[in-house]
Amino acid sequence: DLHSTSRRQRQMCIRDRYYTVYKVYFKHKQSASERKQIALTAQLQLKSLRNEVRMSHNKNKHPFLKMTALALGCMAVYNTYEYNKATSGNHNHREECRVYTGRFGDIYYKHYGSGSPVLLLHTLEPSANMSEWIAAATELGKSHSVYVIDLPGCGFSDKSTIDYSIYMYALAVNDFVKNRILRHHDTATGMHAAAISTSSAILICAALTAPKLYSGLSFINPQAMETTYCNPSTKPVFAKCIRAVYNTPVIGSFMYNLKYNRAAIMDKLSKVSGLEVAQKNELADSMYEAAHTGGYYGRFLLASIHGNLLNSDIARMLSKLSTPILIVTGSADRQAKKALPAFDIDKENISSVILEDISAPQLECPDKLARILNSFFN
């Protein structure tokens, strides 16, 4: 068995077989032509044996590389399967959206109603999109001109291969407000805006960058300050490694798909107790499609999140902000309830509302949330 022998043993095997063939054919006297034919046959057998040894040697060479190639191939097949499955439907109705093209690419948005302008921002994560606000936006549209957008890197908006930051998002939001909203509305005192969870930092930074654009800000279940501020230099090697892995085409896409497949999204929505099964399925389809629309480029936003590039010192920014602020918190969301005292609700420009037994107000009670926001906007 040539596969289980050493190199020295294989060489001896070749030599023994050559001499065996030579002795068999030269045992009796043959003519010159017969001896020439016998020698040629022996050389061909020797060459065949050497090729067999060489192939057996190459077959056992670099098994790790072969296993790696097989694993990468399986990952690529899974990535393609998830993309085709997620984008096979039209749950978010792209044809109903409008497009604004700015310096950070195309931003998709929907517009409801007429009146004073209001901007609504969804949660900042790859699977989030404007569908979080649709029910509340429809109600608010009865008395306001409501704009709901997909942030860059989310939903239908462009997903660039860049490092995302809070300041970049603040610039993108301000560009949209100045070039699309305020061009159609004559508001000398600014406009109102609302954000969910992690997007609160975007609105705070946007208001600090251009304070004249906003007359009031609303935060729905804002994230705790200690989780939004983390110096990227605390664990630079770990953060860079995670970001580098998510930026890779095959492995990064595979890890992204494991985190944002439909089962993982449904598991996340199962924590929202106020939603019915049909609502969860509809929202899961919307988030699943949003996470994979445009290919696997949502992983670059996820890489920025895990790489600490989207962290910000909200406490320091709030201390410099004088714009009126409303904080709406669901008592069932422990993280948001814990974050409420950190926002210094005793400040004159900050007020708060707590909704009992609610974890996601924009999903569980959109009409009630719309009435609270409407009273604050007026």
DOTOR-948034 format. One record per residue (C-alpha): residue in one letter; x, y, z. Coordinates in Angstrom, 3 decimals, always signed. Example, Ala and Ser with C-alpha at 12.3 -4.5 7.8 and 13.67 -1.06 7.14 Angstrom:
// DOTOR-948034
NODE   bati         xx         yy         zz
NODE      a    +12.300     -4.500     +7.800
NODE      s    +13.670     -1.060     +7.140
//
This chain:
// DOTOR-948034
NODE   bati         xx         yy         zz
NODE      d     +0.000     +0.000     +0.000
NODE      l     +1.832     +3.074     -1.274
NODE      h     -0.368     +5.474     +0.753
NODE      s     +0.892     +4.193     +4.105
NODE      t     +4.597     +3.728     +3.345
NODE      s     +7.480     +6.098     +3.914
NODE      r     +9.449     +7.748     +1.125
NODE      r    +12.408     +5.365     +1.623
NODE      q    +10.139     +2.336     +1.444
NODE      r     +8.524     +3.630     -1.761
NODE      q    +11.931     +4.081     -3.367
NODE      m    +12.905     +0.505     -2.449
NODE      c     +9.594     -0.718     -3.848
NODE      i    +10.322     +0.982     -7.173
NODE      r    +13.816     -0.539     -7.316
NODE      d    +12.610     -4.066     -6.447
NODE      r     +9.831     -3.977     -8.996
NODE      y    +12.207     -2.777    -11.715
NODE      y    +14.710     -5.602    -11.101
NODE      t    +11.919     -8.162    -10.859
NODE      v    +10.586     -7.142    -14.261
NODE      y    +14.135     -7.098    -15.694
NODE      k    +14.974    -10.640    -14.420
NODE      v    +11.702    -12.144    -15.633
NODE      y    +12.142    -10.879    -19.138
NODE      f    +15.851    -11.674    -19.397
NODE      k    +15.657    -15.203    -17.916
NODE      h    +15.881    -16.756    -21.379
NODE      k    +17.821    -15.600    -24.372
NODE      q    +15.935    -13.254    -26.642
NODE      s    +16.774    -11.457    -29.835
NODE      a    +17.884     -7.832    -29.882
NODE      s    +14.416     -6.603    -30.909
NODE      e    +12.781     -8.607    -28.108
NODE      r    +15.262     -7.258    -25.550
NODE      k    +14.553     -3.719    -26.770
NODE      q    +10.818     -4.296    -26.412
NODE      i    +11.318     -5.809    -22.943
NODE      a    +13.417     -2.811    -21.840
NODE      l    +10.779     -0.396    -23.146
NODE      t     +8.055     -2.296    -21.264
NODE      a    +10.086     -2.207    -18.057
NODE      q    +10.646     +1.558    -18.424
NODE      l     +6.921     +2.148    -18.963
NODE      q     +6.062     +0.130    -15.859
NODE      l     +8.675     +2.031    -13.888
NODE      k     +7.269     +5.377    -15.076
NODE      s     +3.734     +4.259    -14.183
NODE      l     +4.899     +3.248    -10.702
NODE      r     +6.630     +6.591    -10.168
NODE      n     +3.471     +8.463    -11.209
NODE      e     +1.471     +6.345     -8.779
NODE      v     +3.853     +7.198     -5.947
NODE      r     +3.797    +10.887     -6.861
NODE      m     -0.017    +10.976     -6.912
NODE      s     -0.246     +9.208     -3.573
NODE      h     +2.183    +11.727     -2.117
NODE      n     +0.240    +14.725     -3.466
NODE      k     -3.026    +13.229     -2.278
NODE      n     -1.920    +13.345     +1.336
NODE      k     -0.281    +16.767     +0.998
NODE      h     -1.843    +19.835     +2.707
NODE      p     -5.066    +18.241     +4.045
NODE      f     -5.771    +21.418     +6.034
NODE      l     -5.914    +23.506     +2.851
NODE      k     -8.356    +21.074     +1.287
NODE      m    -10.597    +21.130     +4.347
NODE      t    -10.428    +24.935     +4.395
NODE      a    -11.401    +25.132     +0.736
NODE      l    -14.312    +22.770     +1.370
NODE      a    -15.487    +24.817     +4.355
NODE      l    -15.297    +28.078     +2.390
NODE      g    -17.237    +26.493     -0.443
NODE      c    -19.998    +25.391     +1.943
NODE      m    -20.114    +28.897     +3.458
NODE      a    -20.423    +30.466     -0.002
NODE      v    -23.316    +28.141     -0.876
NODE      y    -25.086    +29.004     +2.413
NODE      n    -24.563    +32.727     +1.820
NODE      t    -26.117    +32.487     -1.632
NODE      y    -29.037    +30.479     -0.256
NODE      e    -29.785    +33.059     +2.455
NODE      y    -29.600    +35.959     +0.008
NODE      n    -31.940    +34.332     -2.525
NODE      k    -34.374    +33.295     +0.205
NODE      a    -34.465    +36.734     +1.850
NODE      t    -34.906    +38.741     -1.351
NODE      s    -37.380    +36.436     -3.093
NODE      g    -40.372    +38.466     -1.878
NODE      n    -41.337    +42.146     -1.836
NODE      h    -42.290    +42.648     +1.796
NODE      n    -41.020    +46.239     +2.059
NODE      h    -42.542    +47.466     -1.229
NODE      r    -39.656    +49.328     -2.823
NODE      e    -42.005    +50.762     -5.468
NODE      e    -43.738    +52.865     -2.775
NODE      c    -40.489    +54.542     -1.688
NODE      r    -38.932    +57.764     -2.870
NODE      v    -35.190    +58.306     -3.304
NODE      y    -32.934    +61.139     -2.193
NODE      t    -29.392    +61.077     -3.572
NODE      g    -26.778    +62.768     -1.385
NODE      r    -23.072    +62.572     -0.681
NODE      f    -23.556    +59.289     +1.223
NODE      g    -25.459    +57.593     -1.590
NODE      d    -29.159    +56.960     -2.149
NODE      i    -31.467    +57.279     +0.856
NODE      y    -34.905    +55.704     +0.483
NODE      y    -37.825    +57.268     +2.316
NODE      k    -41.609    +57.442     +2.533
NODE      h    -43.762    +60.521     +3.020
NODE      y    -47.114    +60.694     +4.836
NODE      g    -49.618    +63.514     +5.294
NODE      s    -49.169    +67.277     +5.287
NODE      g    -48.449    +69.969     +7.834
NODE      s    -45.404    +70.734     +9.940
NODE      p    -42.463    +68.416     +9.065
NODE      v    -41.451    +65.454    +11.249
NODE      l    -38.512    +63.093    +10.676
NODE      l    -38.523    +59.527    +12.050
NODE      l    -35.381    +57.359    +12.399
NODE      h    -35.414    +53.608    +12.955
NODE      t    -33.027    +51.593    +15.145
NODE      l    -29.432    +51.588    +13.976
NODE      e    -28.734    +47.973    +13.004
NODE      p    -28.561    +46.069     +9.687
NODE      s    -31.997    +44.422     +9.908
NODE      a    -33.835    +47.602    +10.940
NODE      n    -35.713    +49.704     +8.389
NODE      m    -38.514    +52.209     +8.049
NODE      s    -41.170    +49.517     +8.643
NODE      e    -40.694    +50.058    +12.409
NODE      w    -42.372    +53.441    +12.047
NODE      i    -45.036    +52.799     +9.370
NODE      a    -48.000    +52.345    +11.749
NODE      a    -47.113    +55.378    +13.893
NODE      a    -46.215    +57.452    +10.818
NODE      t    -49.647    +56.826     +9.296
NODE      e    -51.299    +58.166    +12.453
NODE      l    -48.928    +61.140    +12.714
NODE      g    -49.547    +61.909     +9.046
NODE      k    -53.064    +63.067     +9.901
NODE      s    -51.665    +66.306    +11.330
NODE      h    -48.016    +66.426    +10.182
NODE      s    -45.876    +65.959     +7.112
NODE      v    -43.995    +62.809     +8.152
NODE      y    -40.765    +61.556     +6.586
NODE      v    -39.556    +58.036     +7.409
NODE      i    -36.139    +57.064     +6.050
NODE      d    -33.885    +54.049     +5.718
NODE      l    -30.547    +55.096     +7.187
NODE      p    -27.407    +54.476     +5.064
NODE      g    -26.353    +50.852     +5.430
NODE      c    -29.936    +49.756     +6.221
NODE      g    -32.995    +48.714     +4.229
NODE      f    -33.106    +49.925     +0.630
NODE      s    -30.571    +52.719     +1.148
NODE      d    -27.030    +52.338     -0.179
NODE      k    -24.812    +49.948     +1.759
NODE      s    -21.271    +51.143     +1.174
NODE      t    -18.035    +49.346     +2.015
NODE      i    -17.000    +51.993     +4.519
NODE      d    -16.527    +52.450     +8.258
NODE      y    -19.724    +53.964     +9.691
NODE      s    -19.719    +56.526    +12.496
NODE      i    -22.271    +58.587    +14.421
NODE      y    -20.901    +61.793    +12.904
NODE      m    -21.317    +60.409     +9.373
NODE      y    -24.942    +59.546    +10.121
NODE      a    -25.515    +62.992    +11.615
NODE      l    -24.225    +64.611     +8.419
NODE      a    -26.384    +62.338     +6.267
NODE      v    -29.515    +63.171     +8.307
NODE      n    -28.801    +66.912     +8.232
NODE      d    -28.242    +66.797     +4.463
NODE      f    -31.606    +65.078     +4.018
NODE      v    -33.334    +67.612     +6.264
NODE      k    -31.829    +70.638     +4.496
NODE      n    -32.007    +69.419     +0.897
NODE      r    -35.253    +67.455     +0.902
NODE      i    -37.521    +68.378     +3.844
NODE      l    -36.932    +72.088     +4.469
NODE      r    -37.011    +72.875     +0.765
NODE      h    -40.687    +71.936     +0.781
NODE      h    -41.579    +73.460     +4.153
NODE      d    -41.161    +77.022     +5.347
NODE      t    -40.202    +76.491     +9.002
NODE      a    -38.205    +79.278    +10.569
NODE      t    -38.129    +77.570    +13.952
NODE      g    -36.894    +74.173    +12.785
NODE      m    -38.576    +70.771    +12.683
NODE      h    -39.267    +67.857    +15.011
NODE      a    -37.521    +64.489    +14.844
NODE      a    -37.798    +61.161    +16.656
NODE      a    -35.418    +58.195    +16.891
NODE      i    -35.544    +54.677    +18.308
NODE      s    -32.941    +53.171    +20.632
NODE      t    -29.397    +53.406    +19.191
NODE      s    -30.385    +56.092    +16.664
NODE      s    -30.880    +58.575    +19.508
NODE      a    -27.163    +59.361    +19.413
NODE      i    -27.534    +60.284    +15.716
NODE      l    -30.225    +62.871    +16.443
NODE      i    -28.259    +64.334    +19.364
NODE      c    -25.145    +64.696    +17.216
NODE      a    -27.201    +66.105    +14.318
NODE      a    -28.822    +68.704    +16.595
NODE      l    -25.429    +69.728    +17.986
NODE      t    -23.992    +70.025    +14.479
NODE      a    -26.922    +72.096    +13.155
NODE      p    -29.066    +73.309    +16.110
NODE      k    -31.252    +75.597    +13.974
NODE      l    -32.676    +72.641    +12.047
NODE      y    -34.489    +71.093    +15.023
NODE      s    -37.119    +72.495    +17.366
NODE      g    -37.688    +69.260    +19.317
NODE      l    -36.268    +65.751    +19.663
NODE      s    -37.968    +62.536    +20.813
NODE      f    -36.183    +59.346    +21.851
NODE      i    -38.003    +56.009    +22.025
NODE      n    -36.317    +53.527    +24.388
NODE      p    -32.901    +55.239    +24.173
NODE      q    -29.877    +53.069    +24.836
NODE      a    -28.048    +53.248    +28.149
NODE      m    -25.229    +55.770    +28.148
NODE      e    -22.620    +53.382    +29.509
NODE      t    -23.209    +51.090    +26.520
NODE      t    -23.063    +53.902    +23.971
NODE      y    -19.737    +55.241    +25.177
NODE      c    -16.707    +52.998    +24.996
NODE      n    -13.254    +54.212    +24.102
NODE      p    -12.201    +52.213    +21.015
NODE      s     -8.652    +52.062    +22.393
NODE      t     -9.706    +49.989    +25.432
NODE      k     -9.529    +46.733    +23.459
NODE      p     -8.061    +47.761    +20.104
NODE      v     -6.819    +44.336    +19.064
NODE      f    -10.112    +42.565    +19.784
NODE      a    -12.198    +45.291    +18.116
NODE      k     -9.966    +45.350    +15.037
NODE      c    -10.044    +41.552    +14.737
NODE      i    -13.845    +41.409    +14.908
NODE      r    -14.152    +44.211    +12.363
NODE      a    -11.624    +42.523    +10.054
NODE      v    -13.504    +39.201    +10.186
NODE      y    -16.850    +40.807     +9.321
NODE      n    -15.211    +42.671     +6.435
NODE      t    -14.080    +39.435     +4.754
NODE      p    -16.270    +38.342     +1.809
NODE      v    -17.037    +34.693     +2.650
NODE      i    -16.456    +34.242     +6.388
NODE      g    -17.795    +37.693     +7.244
NODE      s    -20.931    +37.101     +5.161
NODE      f    -21.388    +33.680     +6.777
NODE      m    -21.224    +35.129    +10.298
NODE      y    -23.557    +37.939     +9.229
NODE      n    -26.087    +35.420     +7.851
NODE      l    -25.983    +33.401    +11.056
NODE      k    -26.869    +36.538    +13.001
NODE      y    -29.545    +37.771    +10.595
NODE      n    -31.274    +34.693     +9.248
NODE      r    -35.027    +34.527     +9.701
NODE      a    -34.904    +32.185    +12.698
NODE      a    -32.535    +34.536    +14.541
NODE      i    -34.776    +37.524    +13.784
NODE      m    -37.874    +35.661    +14.984
NODE      d    -36.055    +34.737    +18.179
NODE      k    -35.313    +38.420    +18.716
NODE      l    -38.949    +39.427    +18.101
NODE      s    -40.177    +36.756    +20.515
NODE      k    -39.044    +39.038    +23.349
NODE      v    -41.660    +41.610    +22.285
NODE      s    -44.643    +40.144    +24.103
NODE      g    -47.218    +42.670    +22.877
NODE      l    -47.095    +41.500    +19.250
NODE      e    -49.381    +38.846    +17.819
NODE      v    -47.963    +35.929    +15.836
NODE      a    -49.106    +37.381    +12.503
NODE      q    -47.483    +40.740    +13.332
NODE      k    -44.224    +39.034    +14.293
NODE      n    -44.160    +37.060    +11.054
NODE      e    -44.841    +40.153     +8.975
NODE      l    -42.184    +42.174    +10.785
NODE      a    -39.690    +39.283    +10.587
NODE      d    -40.159    +39.064     +6.804
NODE      s    -39.587    +42.813     +6.528
NODE      m    -36.440    +42.779     +8.685
NODE      y    -35.120    +39.639     +6.975
NODE      e    -35.469    +41.244     +3.555
NODE      a    -33.971    +44.541     +4.765
NODE      a    -30.914    +42.791     +6.216
NODE      h    -30.074    +41.155     +2.870
NODE      t    -31.228    +43.745     +0.352
NODE      g    -28.314    +44.873     -1.798
NODE      g    -26.214    +41.775     -1.118
NODE      y    -24.078    +41.041     +1.905
NODE      y    -22.905    +44.625     +2.429
NODE      g    -24.918    +45.068     +5.609
NODE      r    -21.998    +43.344     +7.320
NODE      f    -19.944    +46.552     +7.076
NODE      l    -22.396    +48.327     +9.390
NODE      l    -22.247    +45.327    +11.722
NODE      a    -18.433    +45.469    +11.587
NODE      s    -18.535    +49.142    +12.598
NODE      i    -20.875    +48.348    +15.498
NODE      h    -18.661    +45.550    +16.842
NODE      g    -15.554    +47.614    +16.154
NODE      n    -16.741    +50.366    +18.560
NODE      l    -16.877    +52.894    +15.718
NODE      l    -20.483    +53.906    +16.500
NODE      n    -20.013    +54.551    +20.197
NODE      s    -20.429    +58.094    +21.474
NODE      d    -20.425    +60.042    +24.717
NODE      i    -24.137    +60.922    +24.911
NODE      a    -23.860    +62.436    +28.390
NODE      r    -21.354    +65.038    +27.222
NODE      m    -23.418    +65.825    +24.101
NODE      l    -26.652    +66.185    +26.087
NODE      s    -25.005    +68.653    +28.469
NODE      k    -24.419    +70.975    +25.508
NODE      l    -27.893    +70.566    +24.000
NODE      s    -30.703    +72.999    +24.835
NODE      t    -33.296    +71.647    +22.364
NODE      p    -36.511    +70.333    +24.015
NODE      i    -36.346    +66.561    +24.400
NODE      l    -39.044    +63.949    +25.065
NODE      i    -38.076    +60.444    +26.203
NODE      v    -40.662    +57.665    +25.792
NODE      t    -39.767    +54.428    +27.564
NODE      g    -41.515    +51.075    +27.784
NODE      s    -41.347    +49.656    +31.287
NODE      a    -40.962    +46.084    +29.950
NODE      d    -37.672    +47.049    +28.299
NODE      r    -35.286    +46.725    +31.226
NODE      q    -32.342    +48.264    +29.438
NODE      a    -34.289    +51.353    +28.386
NODE      k    -35.843    +51.741    +31.850
NODE      k    -32.405    +51.491    +33.413
NODE      a    -31.101    +54.151    +31.012
NODE      l    -33.819    +56.683    +31.868
NODE      p    -32.205    +58.165    +35.032
NODE      a    -28.916    +58.662    +33.188
NODE      f    -30.556    +61.149    +30.810
NODE      d    -30.963    +63.621    +33.682
NODE      i    -34.735    +63.931    +33.299
NODE      d    -34.738    +66.747    +35.878
NODE      k    -33.275    +69.141    +33.314
NODE      e    -35.702    +71.786    +32.141
NODE      n    -35.506    +70.821    +28.481
NODE      i    -36.011    +67.067    +29.083
NODE      s    -39.351    +65.394    +29.841
NODE      s    -40.255    +61.716    +29.934
NODE      v    -43.185    +59.321    +29.561
NODE      i    -43.198    +55.722    +30.784
NODE      l    -45.555    +53.216    +29.145
NODE      e    -46.388    +50.359    +31.479
NODE      d    -45.988    +46.741    +30.322
NODE      i    -44.640    +47.844    +26.940
NODE      s    -41.237    +46.915    +25.519
NODE      a    -41.406    +48.411    +21.999
NODE      p    -43.912    +51.316    +21.852
NODE      q    -43.512    +51.869    +18.092
NODE      l    -44.579    +48.259    +17.467
NODE      e    -46.957    +47.387    +20.316
NODE      c    -48.932    +50.643    +20.642
NODE      p    -48.143    +52.859    +17.608
NODE      d    -51.375    +54.857    +17.875
NODE      k    -50.749    +55.728    +21.527
NODE      l    -47.141    +56.644    +20.743
NODE      a    -48.323    +58.844    +17.863
NODE      r    -50.680    +60.734    +20.208
NODE      i    -47.856    +61.282    +22.729
NODE      l    -45.520    +62.563    +20.023
NODE      n    -48.246    +64.696    +18.473
NODE      s    -48.904    +66.472    +21.764
NODE      f    -45.175    +67.088    +22.187
NODE      f    -44.776    +68.397    +18.642
NODE      n    -47.659    +70.809    +19.095
//
